[in-house]
């Protein structure tokens, strides 16, 4: 069971790392894949830096948690994904954004999976 859970947690980690690297290498395609247009000037710098760092950080923290067995590394990406889901809902409710249920559901599932992994895969006592 733990092997399956480790594999399920590793998949989004690798996916996040790939997305983050795409923001560094091919930001136009990375933006398009997320339904965005690539901004210009300072906006582009912020978009590439912030979004790329978000994905690279989440993927790295999950892999660190998997390799060290320290549950605390799962908490930050779980929190980040949960807040992303909440902010997507607020964007829809308050700012006229599209309601992206597919993204929200995926974020909630991965955050829940990380919290489950934090209790099942931890080497901490």
Secondary structure by P-SEA (a helix, b strand, c coil): caaaaaaaaaaaaaaaaaaaaaaaccaaaaaaaaccccccaaaaaaaaaaaaaaaaaaaaaaaaaaaaccaaaaaaaaaaaaaaaaaaaaaaaccccccaaaaaaaaaaaaaaaaaaaacccccc
